[in-house]
Amino acid sequence: MIFSVDVEDWPQSVLNRSNPLSDRVYANTMQVLDILAANKTKATFFTLANVAEKFPALIHRIIKEGHEVASHGMSHGNIDAMTASEVHQEIEQSVKILEDIGGVKVIGYRAPNFSINEDVFDYFCEALATQGLRYDSSLFSIPVWKYKITKKYSLDTFTKFGLDEHYLTHINVAGKKLPFFGGGYFRLFPYALTKYFRDQYDKDAVFYMHPYEVDTGELAEIKKLYKNIPKKWLITQFVKRASVAPKLERLLQDFEFTSFKENYYPENSAAITSNSLSQSTQQPRIIIDQPQAA
């Protein structure tokens, strides 16, 4: 199974992108790294370039401890709100910054807010391939209020550009798709339910989380700094944060995880040349199942 972390700062990435980055993203990511180290687990860290620029020590530790650094974009802007040229620039800049700081090839990408759909697939995939990326993990196949996959689609465009797609995990319950393996679902569900669903899941699974989900003191500071916090954020983003770290300990003891790179792309060492659009001879693999959005 894959353990993935979306490295971002809650006030800047969720509340308002014009907010400055706080130091909490550094401390929170360090805490997640400590938990992974204690449990001898490797992970993929989809990192915002603005976080990497402010806290290069995070990137250095991630790489030193054998984890994978992948791109999460520049500053958490939605891909489906950008023009084609903006998407190319966004991905190019983020990859360059991460590679310059870390000194290793970036081969993976996850769009902020899982913000891709069939309307942007062509120039999105072209942008990834042009930068030598091997895979994407942005498709959240269930239409919920925050994500926008609302129609059926195919992965022909990904195949055309030689890219693999690693979906976020869901399980079918009473004919409905239910996400359970990460984010707010992991935080809000009892651990026993998460484990039960995972035990029923017979495919490769992708777990995801954000460093701020282990931060139990952030809400008090947020209320002081930013007055009118929307109720939806108070409910969906802060409830049961204190449960996350203990649940992670149990999850890492009950199941084995690794990074996308270690599991699927071990040949992509730090010395490998860029697998660019013109150079690629790799055949893409469609990972997990191809969902059909309702």
ABEGO torsion letter per residue (X at the ends): XBBBBBBBBAAAAAABAABBBBAAAAAAAAAAAAAAAAAGBBBBBBBBAAAAAABAAAAAAAAAAGBBBBBAEAAGBBAAABBAAAAAAAAAAAAAAAAAAAGBBBABBBBBGGBBBAAAAAAAAAAAAAAGBABBBABBABBBAABABABBBBAAAAAAAGBBBBBBBBBBBGGBBBBABEEAAAAABBAAAAAAAAAABABBBBBBBBAAAABAAAAAAAAAABABBBAAAAAAAABGAAAAAAAAAAAAAABBBBBAAAAABAABBAABBBBBAAABABBBBBBEBBBBBX
